[in-house]
């Protein structure tokens, strides 16, 4: 299945590492096509008998023949996408096999491109008489649009890594690339007077998750350059979410059974949904039988950049677009949907499971840094990030600066500690000639962060050259890249990195993502407060307001747990950092800070407990980790606990009860693949001891029948798992305190 064979248009032959199946320019008879398609296995899938989030079935992703002429299906037992290959190629079914629901109501082109100012559909079938649903018996009557690019062949093979990665630090040890299968549909221009262009539509489907990826590539086979003005890499006539007689496109609900995210994402307040710039739910005015009188139902998915790319593709060059990821939900339950998104992130960005314990050091003085390294070793911290305001300047290429930080890296590495630092990219002004030019005014200003450099300017080119040089010469392991590229467009025609407005967003995105790919290939840990996970970043903020860390200590603690609870619906614990102001941050004075640490041990421990107990690492920002032996012992206690249960604490969180300062709050880690299948941390924020029972939902632990639950390292007690996969757990927690419970499956 994961061998590549090459099947020509008229015969079968083996060519190393590719399976290419062709229909041919002269349409062959059904009988001839049937003789070609048996090179694929026939799909034979029994109904699933288990929950994919708990116990994945053993069947894997594959491409199969359906038994119908000219038809193949890409499936993994959870979802399937079916393609008719003649008289042109098009998706004719997209099914949720977990629920049995069809998600497709009409055939559309596979994609579209605008080249040299002319729009071209890629494949597709026309003539469907009803766009509210698509019956199998109608498909044979659908016809080809001779003006569309024409299907020529398809290829089947393994998934391939988007860029290199092999972790050198703790992670969930997931495979890269994610196991699965790839399918490529190849299309040629329909006319001899058109530019000689081949467009490939690429699919990948992944094992054990209802997820596929789609992207396109455009190969210029002509003797002259072509201009790719724009493209859409997905056009899907989807089933509507609900029937509404009135309402506008903006008011009506978008389909909730399908989550779509692309890697073409910029600044978005640390959330995927606000970062993506490509997903557009449009009205389908050809769907005249819809309930909405204005034909405004958002049921036509189009994935495309808002502007550009407007790039010149040279002869014999191939342009590769961004990848779009489509995740199919099996439920409207918020926890299951969140867990599906988290599983998607782990699958597509396994580097996001790396979760080192780090100190945000506020000084780059060599003696302070060396002392911090020694304190990391003594307590179990694993990484130092030289914070903003520390005195680190990565853009300083002087030999003295390079030698200073190289020697500090050598010292840190000799003790087993990684070290790196902070660099600000956007949200600062450079110059009139280097900043992004506002197309509305023709001058600087008005960018997403007010003023911001253009990555395609001469300054931008120098900035990335300097950062690469700094990391190569010093051996630093970590980059905290603040104000990453936020999606600004630039109207300048004098910047060397882009031609003008229409290509400025695409070119800047390529610059930043190519740099992150370079960092990933060197195992440089990336803290980026924007959603760049699909392009190599390791971590972003959990989601908090910075000025809240200047509030009194007591309030910070409860708000911190709320941040963690709210920030882990769609992020895994390893994907978001929180904050601990060891020294003053954003004001607040002595009432807000933990220094001197030995005088605020209770509050320091509260931060340590809720951060390590949730698996969420914090920016412990200050000049040191501890100031006395008592403080050192306290920190080491919580680091040791975290490392003892690191696997389960980096597993998904089930949200039991949100902190409100009035009653117990609880988060439950679950992982059916571990011995410790659940780990519940329970907090009492009140001034009174609380004795009560809490309900632990154990469905996503995979435990059935009964559970063994122990408090801390105590003796396990057996609890019967109730009909709703719940356990009623009695707890007693003293005022302003916390405890934890470990959940296991009894031996059978």
SVG drawing of the C-alpha trace seen along z (x, -y; Angstrom):
<svg xmlns="http://www.w3.org/2000/svg" viewBox="-38 -58 73 69">
<polyline fill="none" stroke="black" stroke-width="0.4" points="0.0,0.0 2.8,-2.4 4.8,-1.4 4.7,-3.7 4.0,-2.1 3.8,-3.9 0.9,-2.8 1.0,-4.5 -2.0,-5.5 -2.0,-2.2 0.0,0.4 1.3,1.2 5.0,0.8 7.1,0.4 9.2,-2.8 10.9,-2.9 8.8,-4.9 5.6,-6.0 2.1,-4.6 0.5,-6.6 -2.8,-5.5 -4.0,-7.2 -7.3,-7.4 -5.8,-8.9 -6.6,-11.8 -8.7,-9.6 -11.4,-8.4 -11.1,-4.6 -14.1,-2.3 -15.4,-1.3 -14.0,2.2 -10.5,0.8 -10.6,-1.4 -11.7,1.6 -8.6,3.4 -6.4,0.6 -8.2,-0.1 -7.7,3.4 -4.1,2.4 -5.8,0.9 -7.4,3.1 -11.2,3.1 -12.6,1.4 -14.1,3.8 -14.8,2.1 -16.8,3.4 -18.6,1.0 -16.4,-0.4 -16.8,1.2 -14.8,-1.3 -14.4,-4.9 -11.5,-6.3 -10.5,-8.7 -10.1,-5.8 -9.3,-2.6 -8.4,-3.1 -9.2,-0.3 -6.3,1.4 -7.4,0.5 -5.2,-2.1 -5.6,-4.8 -5.7,-3.7 -6.9,-4.3 -9.3,-1.7 -11.5,-1.0 -15.1,-1.1 -16.3,1.5 -17.8,-1.2 -16.3,-2.3 -13.8,-5.2 -14.2,-5.5 -11.8,-5.4 -12.1,-6.2 -9.7,-7.6 -10.6,-6.3 -9.4,-5.3 -12.6,-3.8 -13.5,-7.1 -14.1,-9.2 -14.0,-8.7 -13.7,-10.9 -14.8,-9.3 -13.6,-10.5 -15.1,-9.9 -12.2,-10.0 -14.2,-10.2 -15.2,-12.2 -13.1,-14.5 -12.1,-14.1 -14.3,-15.3 -15.2,-14.5 -18.6,-12.8 -18.9,-11.8 -17.4,-12.9 -18.8,-10.8 -18.5,-10.8 -18.3,-7.0 -18.5,-7.6 -22.0,-8.9 -23.1,-7.7 -23.7,-11.2 -23.0,-12.6 -21.2,-15.9 -21.3,-16.6 -24.4,-17.7 -23.0,-18.5 -20.0,-18.0 -17.6,-21.0 -14.2,-21.5 -11.3,-20.2 -9.7,-23.6 -9.3,-26.7 -6.4,-28.9 -6.0,-32.3 -3.0,-32.3 -2.0,-35.3 -5.3,-37.0 -7.5,-34.0 -9.6,-31.8 -9.4,-28.0 -11.3,-25.3 -9.4,-22.2 -11.5,-19.2 -15.1,-19.0 -18.3,-17.5 -21.3,-19.5 -25.0,-18.9 -26.2,-18.0 -30.0,-18.5 -30.4,-19.0 -27.8,-20.6 -29.4,-19.7 -28.1,-16.1 -26.2,-13.9 -27.5,-10.4 -25.1,-7.8 -27.2,-7.0 -26.9,-10.7 -23.1,-10.5 -23.0,-8.6 -25.0,-11.4 -22.7,-14.2 -20.6,-15.7 -17.2,-17.3 -16.6,-21.1 -14.1,-21.2 -12.8,-24.6 -11.6,-23.0 -8.2,-21.5 -8.5,-17.8 -7.6,-14.9 -4.7,-12.8 -3.5,-10.5 -3.4,-9.8 -0.7,-8.7 -0.8,-6.8 2.0,-6.7 3.1,-7.4 2.7,-10.6 5.8,-12.9 7.2,-15.2 6.5,-18.9 9.9,-19.8 12.5,-18.0 12.0,-17.4 13.6,-15.0 13.2,-16.0 16.2,-16.1 14.1,-16.9 11.1,-15.2 8.0,-14.8 5.1,-12.5 7.4,-10.4 4.9,-10.6 5.9,-9.5 6.9,-12.1 5.5,-12.3 2.2,-11.1 1.3,-7.6 -1.2,-7.5 -1.5,-7.6 -1.2,-10.2 -3.3,-10.6 -2.4,-13.0 -4.7,-13.9 -2.9,-15.3 -4.5,-17.7 -3.4,-19.2 -4.5,-22.3 -7.4,-21.6 -6.2,-23.5 -3.0,-23.6 -3.0,-27.4 -3.0,-27.6 0.2,-27.8 1.7,-24.4 0.8,-24.0 0.2,-20.9 -1.8,-21.3 -1.6,-18.5 -4.2,-18.3 -2.6,-16.5 -4.4,-14.7 -3.1,-13.1 -5.3,-11.0 -3.9,-10.0 -4.4,-6.8 -6.6,-6.7 -8.0,-10.2 -10.9,-11.6 -8.5,-14.1 -7.2,-14.8 -4.9,-17.4 -5.3,-19.0 -3.1,-21.3 -2.2,-22.1 1.0,-22.6 1.3,-24.3 4.1,-23.2 5.1,-25.5 6.1,-23.3 6.2,-26.2 9.2,-28.1 8.0,-31.4 7.2,-32.4 3.6,-32.5 1.9,-34.6 -0.2,-32.7 -2.5,-35.5 -4.7,-33.5 -5.9,-30.0 -8.5,-28.1 -7.3,-24.7 -10.7,-23.5 -14.2,-24.0 -16.7,-21.9 -20.5,-22.0 -21.2,-21.1 -24.4,-20.1 -25.9,-23.1 -25.9,-23.3 -29.6,-24.2 -32.5,-25.5 -33.3,-29.2 -35.9,-30.9 -34.4,-34.3 -31.1,-35.7 -28.0,-36.9 -24.8,-35.0 -23.1,-36.7 -25.9,-35.9 -26.5,-32.2 -24.5,-29.4 -21.7,-27.8 -21.4,-24.0 -20.3,-22.6 -19.6,-19.0 -16.4,-20.0 -13.4,-22.0 -11.1,-23.5 -7.7,-25.1 -4.8,-25.9 -1.1,-26.5 -1.5,-29.9 -2.1,-31.6 -0.9,-34.7 -1.4,-36.6 -4.7,-35.7 -4.6,-36.1 -3.0,-32.7 -6.0,-30.9 -6.3,-28.9 -9.7,-30.1 -8.7,-33.8 -5.4,-33.1 -6.5,-31.4 -6.9,-33.6 -8.2,-31.2 -11.5,-29.5 -14.5,-31.1 -18.1,-29.8 -20.0,-31.3 -23.5,-31.2 -24.3,-28.9 -26.7,-30.7 -26.9,-27.7 -28.5,-25.8 -32.0,-27.1 -33.9,-24.5 -32.4,-25.6 -34.8,-26.9 -33.3,-30.4 -35.3,-32.7 -32.3,-34.9 -30.1,-31.8 -27.7,-33.0 -27.1,-29.7 -23.4,-29.4 -22.8,-26.0 -20.1,-26.4 -16.6,-26.1 -13.9,-27.8 -10.3,-27.8 -8.1,-30.6 -5.9,-33.4 -7.6,-36.8 -4.9,-38.4 -2.4,-36.9 -0.1,-35.1 0.4,-36.9 3.8,-35.2 5.8,-34.6 6.5,-30.9 9.5,-30.4 9.8,-27.8 10.3,-24.2 9.5,-25.6 6.7,-24.3 4.7,-26.5 3.5,-24.7 0.5,-26.1 -0.3,-26.0 -2.0,-22.9 -5.5,-22.9 -6.5,-20.4 -10.1,-19.1 -11.1,-17.5 -14.5,-15.7 -16.3,-15.8 -18.3,-12.8 -20.2,-14.9 -21.4,-18.3 -20.0,-17.7 -17.5,-20.5 -15.0,-18.1 -14.9,-15.6 -14.6,-18.3 -11.8,-19.9 -10.0,-16.6 -10.3,-16.0 -8.6,-19.3 -5.9,-18.5 -5.4,-15.1 -5.1,-16.9 -2.4,-19.2 -0.4,-16.3 -0.7,-14.5 0.3,-17.3 2.7,-19.2 4.2,-16.6 6.9,-19.1 4.1,-20.9 4.2,-18.0 7.7,-19.1 7.2,-20.8 10.4,-21.8 10.5,-23.5 12.1,-26.9 13.1,-30.1 12.6,-33.5 15.8,-35.0 15.8,-38.8 19.5,-39.4 22.2,-38.4 25.0,-39.1 27.3,-36.1 27.4,-35.5 23.7,-35.7 23.2,-33.3 25.7,-30.8 24.0,-30.9 20.6,-30.3 22.1,-27.4 23.2,-25.8 19.8,-26.5 18.1,-24.7 20.3,-21.7 19.5,-21.7 15.8,-21.9 15.2,-20.0 14.5,-23.0 15.6,-22.2 15.8,-25.5 16.7,-29.2 15.2,-31.9 17.0,-35.3 13.9,-37.5 13.1,-40.9 15.0,-43.5 17.8,-41.1 20.3,-42.8 20.5,-40.1 20.7,-41.5 20.8,-38.9 21.2,-41.5 24.6,-42.5 27.2,-40.8 30.2,-42.0 32.8,-39.3 32.5,-40.2 28.7,-39.7 28.9,-36.4 31.7,-35.1 29.9,-36.2 26.8,-34.2 28.7,-31.3 30.6,-30.8 27.3,-30.9 25.8,-28.3 28.9,-26.1 28.5,-26.4 24.7,-25.7 25.2,-22.7 27.9,-21.3 25.3,-21.1 22.6,-19.7 20.6,-22.9 19.3,-24.5 19.6,-28.2 18.2,-30.8 16.5,-34.2 14.0,-36.7 13.8,-38.7 11.2,-41.2 10.2,-41.2 6.9,-43.0 5.3,-45.9 8.4,-48.1 9.4,-50.9 12.5,-50.6 12.4,-53.3 10.3,-54.8 12.1,-52.7 11.9,-49.4 8.4,-49.5 5.3,-48.1 3.6,-50.7 -0.1,-51.1 -2.0,-50.8 -4.6,-53.2 -2.2,-56.0 0.9,-55.2 3.0,-55.7 4.0,-53.8 1.6,-53.4 -1.7,-51.6 -0.2,-48.1 -1.8,-45.5 0.6,-46.6 0.7,-50.2 4.2,-50.3 6.0,-47.2 8.9,-46.3 8.3,-44.5 9.9,-41.1 10.7,-41.6 12.6,-44.9 16.4,-45.1 16.1,-45.3 14.0,-42.1 16.6,-40.2 19.4,-41.4 17.3,-40.5 16.9,-36.9 20.4,-36.6 21.6,-37.9 19.4,-35.6 20.6,-32.5 24.2,-33.6 23.8,-34.2 22.3,-30.7 24.9,-29.0 27.8,-30.8 26.5,-30.6 24.8,-27.2 21.7,-28.6 18.8,-26.2 15.7,-28.4 14.1,-31.4 11.2,-33.3 10.0,-35.2 7.7,-38.0 5.4,-39.8 5.9,-37.2 4.6,-38.1 1.0,-39.2 -0.3,-39.2 0.5,-42.8 0.3,-43.7 2.8,-46.1 2.3,-48.4 6.0,-49.2 7.4,-48.4 11.0,-49.0 11.5,-46.1 13.7,-43.3 11.6,-40.5 8.3,-41.2 7.2,-43.0 4.2,-45.0 1.0,-44.8 -0.5,-41.6 2.4,-39.3 3.5,-41.0 1.5,-38.8 2.4,-35.5 6.1,-36.5 6.3,-37.6 4.5,-34.4 7.1,-32.4 10.0,-34.2 8.8,-33.6 7.7,-30.0 11.0,-29.2 12.8,-30.6 10.8,-28.5 11.4,-25.4 15.1,-26.1 14.8,-26.4 12.9,-23.1 15.6,-21.4 18.1,-22.5 15.9,-21.6 15.7,-25.2 12.7,-25.4 10.3,-28.1 8.1,-30.1 5.9,-32.2 2.9,-34.1 1.0,-33.4 -0.5,-30.3 2.5,-29.0 2.3,-25.4 1.7,-23.9 4.9,-25.6 7.2,-24.5 6.5,-26.6 6.4,-24.6 4.4,-26.8 2.2,-29.9 0.5,-31.7 -2.2,-29.8 -4.3,-33.0 -4.1,-35.7 -4.0,-39.5 -0.5,-40.6 -1.6,-43.4 -3.4,-40.8 0.0,-39.7 0.3,-43.1 -2.8,-42.3 -2.4,-41.2 -1.0,-37.7 -4.2,-36.0 -6.1,-37.2 -3.4,-36.0 -3.7,-32.5 -7.4,-32.0 -7.2,-33.9 -4.3,-31.7 -6.3,-28.5 -9.1,-30.1 -6.6,-30.8 -5.4,-27.2 -9.0,-25.8 -10.1,-28.0 -6.9,-27.7 -6.9,-23.9 -10.2,-23.3 -8.3,-23.4 -4.6,-23.4 -2.8,-20.5 -1.1,-21.3 2.2,-21.5 1.0,-24.0 0.5,-27.0 2.6,-28.9 1.3,-30.8 3.1,-33.3 4.5,-33.7 5.9,-37.2 8.8,-36.5 9.7,-40.2 7.4,-43.1 5.8,-42.9 3.5,-45.5 3.4,-47.3 1.7,-46.2 4.6,-46.6 5.3,-44.4 1.7,-43.2 2.0,-41.5 5.4,-39.9 6.9,-36.8 10.3,-38.2 11.7,-37.8 10.6,-34.2 11.2,-32.9 8.7,-35.4 5.9,-34.3 6.3,-30.5 2.5,-29.9 1.7,-31.9 4.8,-30.5 3.7,-27.0 0.2,-27.7 1.6,-28.8 3.8,-25.7 1.0,-23.4 -1.5,-24.6 1.0,-24.9 2.8,-21.6 -0.5,-19.9 -2.1,-20.9 1.0,-20.1 1.2,-23.7 4.6,-25.4 5.0,-29.0 7.4,-31.8 8.9,-32.0 10.2,-35.5 12.9,-36.8 16.7,-36.6 16.6,-33.2 14.5,-30.1 15.1,-30.1 16.7,-32.2 16.9,-29.8 17.2,-26.0 13.6,-25.9 12.5,-27.6 14.8,-25.2 13.2,-22.2 9.7,-23.5 10.4,-24.0 12.1,-20.6 9.1,-18.9 6.8,-20.1 9.3,-19.5 9.8,-16.0 6.0,-15.3 5.6,-16.7 8.4,-14.5 7.0,-11.4 3.7,-11.8 4.9,-13.6 3.2,-11.4 -0.3,-11.7 0.2,-15.4 0.9,-16.1 -2.2,-14.3 -5.6,-15.8 -7.5,-17.7 -11.2,-17.0 -12.7,-20.1 -14.5,-19.1 -15.2,-22.5 -13.8,-25.9 -12.2,-28.0 -14.5,-30.7 -12.9,-31.1 -16.2,-29.9 -15.9,-26.1 -13.7,-23.2 -12.4,-23.4 -11.0,-20.4 -9.2,-19.4 -8.8,-15.7 -6.0,-14.5 -7.0,-11.4 -5.0,-8.9 -6.4,-5.4 -3.0,-4.3 -1.2,-4.7 -1.1,-2.8 -2.2,-6.0 -5.3,-6.6 -6.5,-9.6 -4.9,-12.3 -7.3,-14.7 -6.0,-17.8 -8.6,-19.4 -8.2,-22.9 -9.9,-24.5 -9.6,-28.3 -11.8,-29.1 -10.9,-29.8 -12.8,-26.7 -12.2,-23.0 -14.5,-21.4 -15.9,-17.9 -18.0,-16.7 -18.2,-14.3 -17.2,-15.3 -18.2,-13.6 -15.2,-12.4 -16.2,-11.7 -14.1,-8.7 -15.4,-7.9 -12.3,-9.3 -10.0,-7.3 -11.2,-4.1 -12.0,-2.6 -15.1,-0.5 -16.6,1.5 -14.5,0.2 -11.6,-2.1 -8.8,-2.1 -8.3,-5.6 -5.7,-6.7 -5.1,-10.1 -1.5,-11.2 0.7,-8.2 -1.9,-6.6 -3.7,-3.2 -5.9,-2.8 -9.7,-2.3 -12.0,-0.6 -14.9,-2.6 -17.7,-1.3 -18.0,-3.2 -21.6,-4.3 -23.8,-4.1 -22.6,-7.5 -19.0,-6.4 -18.7,-8.5 -17.3,-8.0 -18.6,-9.7 -15.4,-10.6 -15.5,-11.8 -12.9,-14.4 -11.7,-16.5 -9.5,-19.4 -8.3,-22.0 -8.6,-25.7 -6.4,-27.2 -5.1,-23.8 -5.1,-21.2 -4.8,-17.5 -4.5,-15.0 -5.9,-11.6 -4.5,-8.9 -6.9,-6.7 -6.1,-3.3 -7.9,-0.3 -8.0,2.7 -6.3,5.9 -8.7,8.2"/>
</svg>
